Amino acid sequence: MTTFAETAVARPPAQEEMLHSFLLAAAATTPDSPAVAQFVANDTVQTVSYHQLEELTRGYALALDSLGLDMGDRVILESDTSAHAIAMLLACSTLGLPFVPVSPETPDQRLHKIIETTGASLHVQAEGGKRESIPEATGTGRFGAGKLTVDRLPHPRTRRRRELCATDTAYMIFTSGTTGRPKGVVMSHRAVTSFYRGMLSQGIVGPQDKVATTSPLQFDFSLLDIGLALGSGAAVVPVPRKLMRWPTRFLRVLADTGATQVNGVPSIWRQSLKHLPDAVAALKDVRGVLFCGEDFPLPELRRLQQLLPHARLINCYGATESMACSFTDVPRPLPNGLEKLSIGYAHPGAEMLLVDESGHLIEEEEVPGEIHLRTPALFTGYWDDPKASAAARVPDPAEPRSGQLVLKTGDLAFRGPHGELYFCGRVDSQVQIRGNRVELGEVERRLLEHPEVAEATVLLLERAGVEPVLAAAVVARAGADSLGDGRLTAFCGQALQSYMVPDEIHFLAELPVTENGKVDRRSLAFRFAEGG
Ligand code: ADP
């Protein structure tokens, strides 16, 4: 075991298009302001200033640099959001090492696929992390208290790169993929800092704010929160993952840390609104709530607005491929007959276009089309997947001859009277489960990997008054005897994130088909609708 102390490092000067210099800018102007306020054991709040965050980053960068990795080498960063995890990702950014955040809850098989796909040089996890069995070809280490302890050195590398460019990869986020392997969204320093600039121009938070972040580090929503807070000179307040499950404790963290802004998917509020409305109303410091990832059910949103009458509620829309793209204020009060929230307009510096099936722009009201996003925050491509990249990064429909590429989002929307957009579904089989993106095809593939499964179809079931659930219809092979008693569910859980594991598995003798021979999803949905 080798513990690396300081070694010399010389790198190009910071540039404002680099993720690390962007996020650490406040270290020069307000070094003593809190950058991270952490809720730690015995319920105390520990503060890390911008100066301290910069020092931590420097320490981790020196330690990483001594490992001899080349710019562009991938580092898997396994952690919950914390001051140290933020410092570690900033250190990777400083050295031009793309980081791939993963959650400690990621199943081994999925992590191994990510390591194999990315050819990661190094896996680092936060001290206390329980991950073992990292493939031999990848170095391993643990970080905490400003030190990186390396358990297995990465393979020696030849350094070929010298100058970090704004177009270099800052990070890669893995989302659900239709092909059965996770899909790596590659983002450059320029893309992410452009997005941050667009977001910050909306004046969502100021330097006095404390931004509670609830999304696991492996989703770019957490990087959005970090950018929103640090880019504004404010503090990030990571809400510990384990406490999120308990509404009492979740609200307690918000109250005890004095969080002024709370970001997360709509479902983080569900239990609290239902069971602890008084405790929600008691969150007097909260002046902003930003939600993202899926529609916020309007009755719940109305309730939240009533309980937090002074808070600005923001509907953030977008996808990992540009981090996000719009920030729309929820009207106050929500009009009584309102049926749908608007996703508004793209942030300054970007534009959402609506395109019909034949590739023409739609200008009229109420006509649905697919959102195409023209933005400097466009992702670089999907890792090692030129076909999928070309399908998502397409010529600008407004002027295809220009060579400009835009993001074909797969999201459908229509325009309102002022040109604002309303999200109205997907063109494919991607769904959102508690704000998490899931490709039904990826879940189906996992089910079919089981040797005793002959056929499988997965669908999203929306039942009145409850959260949508993932349901699988499975036809077992003759003589199958190891699928029941939750065993097929456990098999899925070995390779899929927990939110991708079907909540219900229905065993059928055969799958119903439509007249043209496709699996009849509608009849399945109807059959399962009542839980039967
Ligand atoms: P995010 O982290 O922004 O949810 P994902 O890449 O995980 O990004 O999922 C993106 C998809 O989530 C979008 O393409 C869209 O279908 C859905 N989505 C994101 N934000 C919203 C929103 N505010 N309202 C409705 N659907 C949304």
Boltz pocket constraint, residues with backbone or C-beta under 6 A from the ligand:
constraints:
  - pocket:
      binder: B
      contacts: [[A, 175], [A, 219], [A, 220], [A, 221], [A, 291], [A, 292], [A, 293], [A, 294], [A, 295], [A, 296], [A, 315], [A, 316], [A, 317], [A, 318], [A, 319], [A, 320], [A, 321], [A, 323], [A, 324], [A, 343], [A, 409], [A, 411], [A, 423], [A, 425], [A, 426], [A, 432], [A, 435], [A, 436], [A, 437]]
      max_distance: 6.0
